[in-house]
Amino acid sequence: MSESRKLHWERVYSNKDPTEVSWYQGSPQLSLRMIASTGVETGAAIIDVGGGASTLVDNLLDSGYSDVTVLDIASAALERSRARLGDAATNVTWIDQDILHFEPNRSFKLWHDRAVFHFLTEKSQQRHYAELLQKAVEPGGHVILATFGPDGPERCSGLPVQRYSTEELSNLLEPAFELQAQDLEEHKTPGGSVQQFLYTCWQARV
């Protein structure tokens, strides 16, 4: 299953420009606002899960964040970002791995995930992800999750997804994490359709 997931995403990023995929954002403003609202220091460890071709890493570096890790299942997506960043790519830690197989060797002050978690449609995968958060996020650290909301699509990139309400996420993440903020975004895709994203920000209990 993991191998088929990887092949799927390698194919997506090999055949499409990042600006053509439905989740493309020219500027990830809501993510940046939520990150800023946590007060995380510029030297703190930040990981962007599924951020392979996202421009979030560009914005973080431009804002002075110096310890940024980007994880993605598709090496083709990571290569797109490396090429875009040029010499600045050496300031980023790049991890080519399925999130379900990720075994962090360090903790992070901030974990950001836009549009990975909702592809984990099996209960066992969702529980594994929640357990991984508890291992990887340091006490007092933050998790920002952006998933399809209650009125979001049921499929994306040809795959089924799990839509979430804040209550459903709370059932999975509490009591290890406490909800700090939430927001809904009506994301307009490059093709002109609208997708509802639910952004939530959580703090790991000390």
C-alpha positions in Angstrom: 0.0 0.0 0.0 2.8 2.4 0.9 4.6 1.7 -2.4 1.4 2.3 -4.4 0.9 5.6 -2.6 4.4 6.7 -3.4 4.0 5.7 -7.1 0.8 7.7 -7.3 2.4 10.9 -5.9 5.6 10.5 -7.9 3.4 10.3 -11.0 1.4 13.4 -10.0 4.5 15.5 -9.6 6.3 14.1 -12.6 3.3 14.8 -15.0 2.1 18.1 -13.6 3.6 21.4 -12.7 3.0 22.3 -9.0 0.9 25.3 -10.1 -1.6 22.8 -11.8 -2.4 20.6 -8.8 -5.7 21.4 -7.1 -4.2 22.2 -3.7 -1.7 24.8 -5.1 -1.4 28.1 -3.3 0.5 31.0 -4.7 1.0 32.2 -1.1 0.0 30.2 2.0 -1.3 33.1 3.9 -3.5 31.3 6.5 -0.7 28.9 7.3 1.7 31.7 7.8 -0.7 33.6 10.0 -1.3 30.6 12.2 2.5 29.9 12.4 3.1 33.5 13.5 0.3 33.3 16.0 2.0 30.5 17.9 4.9 32.8 18.7 7.4 30.1 17.6 11.0 31.5 17.6 12.8 31.8 14.3 15.4 29.3 15.5 12.9 26.7 16.5 12.6 23.4 14.7 9.7 23.4 12.2 8.6 20.5 10.0 6.3 20.9 7.0 4.7 17.5 6.3 3.7 17.0 2.7 5.3 20.2 1.8 7.3 18.9 -1.1 6.4 21.5 -3.8 4.7 24.0 -1.5 6.1 27.6 -1.3 5.7 27.6 2.5 9.3 26.8 2.9 10.3 29.8 0.8 8.2 32.0 3.0 9.6 30.6 6.2 13.2 31.1 5.1 12.4 34.6 3.9 10.9 35.3 7.4 14.2 34.2 9.1 13.3 30.7 10.2 16.5 28.8 10.2 15.7 25.2 11.2 13.1 24.0 8.6 12.5 20.4 7.6 10.3 19.4 4.6 8.9 15.9 4.4 7.2 14.4 1.4 6.4 11.0 0.0 7.3 12.1 -3.6 10.9 12.8 -4.4 9.8 14.6 -7.5 8.0 17.1 -5.4 11.0 17.7 -3.2 13.2 18.2 -6.3 10.8 20.9 -7.5 11.3 22.9 -4.3 15.1 22.3 -4.3 15.3 23.6 -7.9 13.1 26.6 -7.0 15.1 27.6 -3.9 18.5 27.2 -5.6 21.4 27.7 -3.1 18.9 28.3 -0.3 17.9 24.7 -0.5 21.0 23.8 1.5 19.5 25.5 4.5 16.6 23.0 4.6 16.5 19.4 5.8 14.7 17.3 3.1 13.1 14.0 4.0 11.8 11.7 1.2 9.5 9.4 3.1 5.9 8.2 3.7 4.6 9.9 6.8 3.4 6.5 8.1 7.0 5.3 8.1 8.5 8.4 9.5 10.6 7.8 12.7 11.8 11.2 13.8 15.2 11.3 15.5 14.5 14.7 17.0 11.5 16.7 18.3 9.9 19.7 16.7 8.5 22.9 18.1 6.0 23.2 15.2 4.4 20.6 13.0 2.6 21.9 9.9 0.5 19.6 7.6 -1.7 20.9 4.8 -3.5 18.2 2.9 -1.6 15.0 4.0 -3.6 13.9 7.0 -6.9 13.8 5.1 -5.5 11.2 2.7 -5.2 8.7 5.7 -8.6 7.2 5.5 -8.1 4.1 7.7 -8.6 4.4 11.4 -5.3 2.6 12.1 -3.5 5.2 10.0 -5.2 8.0 11.8 -4.3 6.6 15.2 -0.7 6.0 14.1 -0.5 9.7 12.9 -1.8 10.9 16.3 0.7 8.8 18.1 3.5 10.1 15.9 2.5 13.7 16.8 2.9 12.9 20.5 6.4 11.5 19.8 7.6 14.2 17.4 6.1 17.5 18.9 7.8 18.7 22.0 5.8 19.7 25.1 4.3 23.1 24.6 4.9 22.8 20.8 2.3 23.4 18.2 0.5 21.4 15.5 -1.2 23.1 12.5 -3.5 20.8 10.6 -5.3 21.8 7.4 -7.7 19.1 6.2 -10.8 19.1 4.1 -13.6 20.5 6.2 -17.1 19.0 6.6 -18.2 20.5 3.2 -14.9 19.6 1.4 -14.6 17.2 -1.4 -14.8 13.4 -0.9 -12.0 12.7 -3.3 -8.8 14.5 -4.4 -6.2 13.6 -7.0 -8.2 10.4 -7.7 -8.1 9.2 -4.1 -10.7 9.0 -1.4 -10.2 11.5 1.5 -11.5 11.9 5.1 -13.3 15.1 5.7 -13.1 16.5 9.3 -15.0 18.7 11.7 -13.2 20.3 14.7 -15.0 17.9 17.0 -13.8 14.8 15.0 -10.2 16.1 15.2 -10.6 16.8 18.9 -11.7 13.2 19.5 -8.5 12.0 17.9 -6.0 14.5 19.3 -7.2 15.3 22.8 -6.2 15.2 25.6 -2.6 15.2 24.4 -3.2 18.4 22.4 -5.4 21.4 23.2 -7.2 23.3 20.5 -5.9 26.9 20.2 -7.4 28.2 17.0 -9.5 27.2 14.0 -10.5 28.7 10.7 -12.3 27.7 7.5 -10.8 28.5 4.1 -12.6 28.4 0.8 -9.7 27.4 -1.4 -10.0 28.1 -5.1 -8.2 25.5 -7.2 -6.3 26.4 -10.4 -9.2 24.8 -12.3 -11.6 27.2 -10.7 -13.5 25.0 -8.3 -13.8 25.7 -4.6 -12.6 23.3 -1.8 -13.4 23.9 1.9 -10.3 23.5 4.2 -10.5 23.4 7.9 -7.4 24.8 9.6 -6.8 24.0 13.3 -3.9 24.9 15.6 -3.2 22.7 18.6 -0.7 22.9 21.5 0.9 19.9 23.0 0.2 19.7 26.7 3.2 20.2 29.0 
